[in-house]
Amino acid sequence: MSDDHASSTIAAQVRHVEALLESRGLLDAGEVDTRIDEFLAGGTPANGARIVARAWVDPGFAERLLTDANSAVREVGLSMAGGLQEQRLKVVANTEREHNVVVCTLCSCYPIALLGPSPGWYKSEAYRSRVVRDPRGVLAEFGLELPAGTAVAVWDASAESRYMVLPRRPAGTAELAEDDLAALVTRKGLIGTAAV
Amino acid sequence: MSTGTDRFAPGDRVRTRATDPAGHTRLPRYARGAVGVVVERAGRHPLADDRARGVAGDAQPVWHVRFAAADLFGAGDHTVTVELWDDYLTPAEEPR
């Protein structure tokens, strides 16, 4: 992984630390790459979409998802335990009255296992600093114009939890099967910068 | 996960620390010295400030605390919910 850094200074520093750890027998050669590969393996927004579609067709699952997301996602074969420790997942549901949007103002915390690697804009200074102050303005720039009567809730992943938005089920989808519903859900929808 | 010894419970009004610590902290600058409402407990974890300094600390509650944007920024009709370690908080009613 140290070879992949854009900054050669950081790459050299990381490689130096890796070499020290290897020389002391604390780290096997290649172990960092292996751990990172394992962490990223299978991480895709298709996972989040699958969870959302299940919640749309199964109210009981939706309720469990909103009260204990870690247990609920295991029901569909997914997990937040891919890293060094299982991360707490908090799923927040959009309603007619409230729209949720997720950010990490301190860095770029993100539920990689369910959404895959985060988009560049999510990590950008502009998104992180502006969405907490003016979410309606930022969402409008994403093309999501919320009615004035819809409350906006911003969630800042400042500690150990990771957040995912449960979007509202679009109108006219009553006949769709679960797989077809999942195909409607976008990564932006799972972050809250789009409706679905 | 016992809640019997927790200082706070959902619905409690809490005030965040206003001080700017020398080292790492996870209390965002924009949320310092502000009053919010506890939403729920987000597990228990050692204080991030201690871990960043290599100090082993006991796990303490981490809380989702919801703030009105107007209280944080002086404007805005939205809310911002921030996850905050117990150490960052005092009951809102206590003198600063």
Interface residues (C-beta under 8 A of the other chain):
Chain A: R88 K90 T105 L106 V132 R133 D134 P135 R136 A151 V152 A153 V154 W155 D156 A157 S158 A159 E160 S161
Chain B: R26 L27 P28 Y30 A31 A42 G43 H45 A48 V62 H64 R66 A69 L72 F73 G76 D77 H78 T79 V80 T81 V82 E83 L84 W85
